[in-house]
Amino acid sequence: MTLQGKTALVTGASRGIGRAIALALADAGAKVAFCHPGDTQADQTFAELSERTYARAILADVSDEAQVIAMFDTISADLGTPDILINNAGILRETPLAETDATDFDRVIAVNLRGGFLCSREFVRRTDTGRIINIASDLGLLGRENLVAYSASKGGVIAMTRSLARELAPNILVNAIAPGSIETDMTSPASMTPEQLAKDMDTPLARFGQPEDIAAMAVFLCGSGGNFITGQCLGVNGGSVMT
């Protein structure tokens, strides 16, 4: 699978799933820009990307319209018009409904859903071909207690994916990847209670996935293997959701 000559933007890619996707796209030959909100791991990720390809790290909040527009202007001038957009940036707040602050709810929706909307809009304003991949979650399909904002935001991501796929066909293909329990610093088994761990391990494969599992699916969708796939929410979840 080769992505030679392609330019990709991966949001929220200084660590975790986004970092793995950015590195995999670089290994496939793409030039890669990534944004981050000031993460201390960004420099290390940029260094690793630069060993593989032409890379650019940009400080940006994807929920801020002006910052998103400026980010796309920078990428277009430096790396060329993006061919691939990976809407990965996301945050999680875990609280019971009665204790959920409206400001926290709004912030999760702003980053996880509004951010994907803003980046997708700026992408299509600059090109009429390419691929958009939105990182959703199995919780966008299943929901979970104490995660109302996160689950709602990822459900919105899935619905947005289907709407964009219909609107932007046939030249821009839009899909979502819905990870299950993936081992990152945001969802580390070591930080979970026994009850949480048992719930996340209760799948047919009975283990956590790795960020590279999501990255492999992203590269597939961006390449020739994804030429006849659009409007899909592809579960990489160890069987937690079967469709």
Number of C-alpha atoms within 10 A of each C-alpha: 12 16 20 13 11 21 25 29 32 24 28 29 29 26 21 19 24 26 26 22 26 33 24 21 32 28 19 18 19 25 27 29 28 28 24 21 16 14 13 11 13 22 13 12 20 23 13 16 25 16 12 18 17 17 25 19 23 20 15 20 21 29 22 14 16 12 16 20 17 14 23 21 15 16 22 14 9 13 18 16 19 23 24 24 25 27 28 25 25 22 16 20 15 14 15 12 13 7 9 16 12 9 9 14 19 14 18 24 24 20 22 29 27 21 24 27 22 19 24 19 14 17 23 17 9 14 13 14 17 21 25 30 26 28 27 31 27 24 22 21 16 11 17 14 10 16 19 21 25 26 24 20 28 26 21 17 27 24 16 19 28 17 13 20 22 14 12 16 14 14 13 20 27 30 28 27 25 25 26 23 26 24 17 15 12 12 14 13 19 10 11 12 10 11 8 11 17 13 12 18 16 13 17 11 12 14 16 20 18 17 20 18 16 24 21 14 16 25 22 15 23 27 15 12 11 16 13 9 12 24 20 17 25 17 21 20 24 20 15 20 17 7 6
